[in-house]
């Protein structure tokens, strides 16, 4: 079968090699998926550049791709949730990625059924982002009735975070480009701030939780609008010691990441809040919950560009360098 593989780590040149490898065989807890679409993410480029070696040290060559959609072709003897012919999607387990291939063997626990109303390409935009949000809310111990600020609500992550946070009973405040304000309010946001007209640090205060999708200088600004004891989860800042412990990394990595994330831990102490960094893990149960929320609301993720599998390197380049108005997807 064809697969796109990382053969070297290279900070400057992100190029995968499309090659022929053996079709995988499955264990009793896995299903074999014939891949129909795969989401292309900044994470894929980070892996190519060797930036996540500290968290997941992949052995090369490694078939790339973290987010898969496809049809179940074979089912392991212990698997009861899925049958041959089911359309499934998932964020692949960290130690077993490989969505950029014609077939992939996946632990059934990582998968959920694709809602009928989504096409394969649309479904490929969901798992990584939706699970990031579910796991961020878990990490914050988010409770219904409290308030969350989601930065950059007009982007792809914000567009999914808003309906999920609303479904969990939270009051949602977000900001972004005014041209997309109506769309964001239609997703369920309680308040939308046009960042060109209003400085949220002057008009928002006492929020319980923050989902930081922007990083940079915005992380500290967002801490400044929080209640004491609140929780901020960043998708873009730096990992810290707590993160390393949560991921069960070896002691030396914990010490190293404690140093790396110290700036943010100190910042959090200054504002009296809790700082968390997240690296999303596979979870079929959480993804099924998202699928049910999305089915109820008929939410369609926005797609920017669809590339045929053979053009995987153009897709990765688009994600690294292009301005996107939605997800980049590979179609098989």
N, C-alpha and C positions, 0 to 999 in steps of 0.2 A: 504493500500500500504506500501511497505518497504521504510524506510528513515533512513539516518545516522545522528544522532543528537549529538550536544554538550550538555552534561548534567551538567558538572562542568567546571570551568576554572581551569586549572592546568598547571603551568609553566614547570613541568618536564615530565609529562606523557600525551602525546597527543593521547587520545583514544576516538573515537566516538562510540556511541551505535547504533547498527542497530536494529531498532524496527518497529512495525506496527503502522501506524497512519492513520487517515481518509484521503481519496483522497480529494484534495482541490476543492472548488467550486469557480467560477469566478464572477467578477463584470462586469459591462457593458463595461469597458475599458480594460479588460484583455483577454488573451487567455489561454487555458489549453494546456500544452505541455506534450506529452508522451516523457520522456527523453530517448535519445539513447546514449549520451556520455556527460561527464562533465570534464572540465579541473581541475587539482589539482594544487594548487598554494601555495607559501609561505604564502600568505595572509590567507589561510584556517588554517594554523598552528598558525599564529599570533592571529587569533580570538580564537582558542582553548586555547591559553596561556593567554588570557585576555589582550593582548597587544593593542588592538584597542578599548577597552571599553571607553576610553576617547573620541574617535571620534564617534563610534556607539555603544551605550550601549545595546547589545542584551539581551533579556529576555530568560532565560533558562527554559526548553529545547528548543533548536534552531536547526532546520534542517540546516546542513552545506552546503557549496558549492556556489561559486560565478559565475561560468561560465558554461553555458548550451548549449546543442545542442539537437534538438528533432523535433518531428512532431506535428503540430497543430491538436488537437483533438476536440476542441470546441472554438467558437469565441463569444466574448461579443457583445451585440447589437450595441455599438458605434464604433466597430472596422471595418475599411474598407480596411486596407492594407493587411490583411492576410485572408486566407481561410483554411478550414479543409483540411489536407493533405500537407500543405506547410512545407518545411524543414526550420527551423529557428534556429538562434543562438543569444546569447547575454550575456552581463555582467548584472547580475541581479541587480535591484535597491538595494541600500545600506540597506534600511529598510525592505527589503523583499527577503533575500537570500534563498537558499534551493535547489540547483541544485543536491545534493546527495540524490535523491529520485526518485521514479518511475514516478511521475507526479509533475509538478509545475505550479502554476497560476502566470502569469507574465503580467505586464502592457505592452500593445502592443508597446508603445513608446520606450521600451528598446530593441526591437528586430529588426533584419534584416534577409533577406533571405540568406541562405547559397549558395555560388557559386557552380554551378553544378559539377565543376571539383574536389572539395574537398570531401573526405570521412567524415563521422561523426566524426571520431577520429581526423582527421586533422583539421576540423572546430573547434573542442573544444580547440585547441591551440591558436585561434586567438583573441577572443573578448577583454579579459582583457589587453593583451599586446598592441594590436593595438589601443584601446581606450586610454590607458595611453599615447601613443605617440601622437595621435591626440590632446588630451587635453593639453599635454605639449607644443606642437607647438602653440596652441591657447594662452596659458598662456604667452608664450614668445612674442606673436604677431609676429611670424616669417613671414618674407617677402621674396618672391621669389627673387633670385639674391644674397642673402646673404649666409654666410657660417656657417655651424654647425659642431661641433665636437661631435661625439657620442662615448663615452668611451665603451670599451668592445664590439666592433662591431661583434665579432665572436660568442657571446652568443645569446640566444633566443630572447631577447629584441632587441639587435642590429640588428639581422637578419630581423626583421620586421620594425625597425625604418628607416633603410637605404632606402628601396624602397618607403616608405611613404614620407620621407623628399625629396627624388628626385622628386616624383610626385608633390610635393608642390613647386618645382622650386629652391630648395636649393643646394648649393655645399656642399658635404659631405666628411668630413675627419673622419677616425676612426682608432682605434688601436685594437690589439688582438694578438692571437697566430698565428705565421707565417704560420703554417700548413694549416690554413683556409683562407689565404690571397686571393687566387684566387676566392674562393666561394664568399667572401665579395665584391670583385671588380665586380663579375658577377651580384651581386644584385644592382649595380649602384654606389658604393662608388667611389668618384673621387680620393681619396688618401688613401692608407692603410699603417699603421705603425706597423711593427713587434716589439712588446714591448720588446722582448729579445735583439733586435739589435739597437734600437733607442729610445732615451728618448724624448717623444713628447714635453716636456716642453722646450727643447733646440731648436726644429726645427719647432714648430708651434706657430704662434702668430696672434693677431688681429682677432680672430674668433668672430662672432656676437652672436652665441648661443652655449650652451652646454647642451647635455642631459647626465646627470651623472647617469650611471647605476651601478656604483661600490661603491660609498660612501667611508668611511674611510678617509685615508690621500689623496686619489685621488681627493676629492672635492676641496680642496684648490689648488692643482696642476692645476686643470682644470680652476679655476678662474684666475690663473696666465697667461694663454694664451689668455685671452679675451680682446676685445676692451673695453674701458671705456663706461659705459652705456649698456653693453651687458647683456643678460639674461641667467642664469643657472637654469635649473629645475633638482632637484635631486629626484631619486626614492628610494634612500637608506640612505640619511642623516636624519636630524631631522625636524619635523614640527615646524613652528614658528608662531608668532602672526598673520601675514598676512594670513597664511593658515587657522588659527582658525576663522578669520573674514569671509573669503571666504566660509567656511563650515557652517557659521551661528551658531557656537557653543555658548553656554551660556557664559556670561561675565567672570565668574570665570575660565572657561577652556581657554578662550582667554588669560587671565593674566598668567595662568600656562604655556601655550605653548609658550608665549612670552619669558618666562624665559628659557624654554627648548631649544628653537631655537636661543637664543641670540648669542651664539658662532658663528653660521653661518651668522647671520645678520652682526655681527662685521667684520667677514672675508670679506663679500661682500663689506662693506664700505671701508675696507683697499684696495681692488682692484678696487673700483669704478664701481661695477657691481650690478645686481639685483639677489637676491637668492629666489628661489621658491621651495616649497615642494608640492608633488601632491598625492592625494588619488583618484583613478580613479572612476568615476561615470558612471551609465548606460546612453547610448545615441544611440538609434537605427539609427538615421539619420547619425551620424558620422560613425557608423559601416557599414552602407550601402555604404558610400563613400569608405571605406577601401575595402569592398567586390568588388566594381567595379574596384578599382586600382589592387587588387590581380587577378581578373579575366583576366584583360588585360595582366598582366605580367605572369600569371599562377604560382604564387609563392606558394610553398609548405612549410608549417612550418615543422620543424624537430621534430619528436616524439621519445622520449626515451623509455618509457615503458607503456604498456596498461594493466591495472588490471581489472578483473571483479569487479562489484560493491561490491560484498560480501567482497572483500579484500581491502576495503577503508582504513583501518588502515595501511596496508602495503604500500599503495600508499602515504599516508601522511608521513610515516616514510622515504620513498625514497626521497621525496621532502625536508624533514628536514635534512637528513643525507647523502644522496647519491650524488655522483658526476654525474650530469645529462648532457647529450649531446642533450637535447631537452625537450619537454614537457612530463609530466606524465599525463595520461588520464584514467578515469574510463569509462568502456564500460558496457552498460546495456543490 
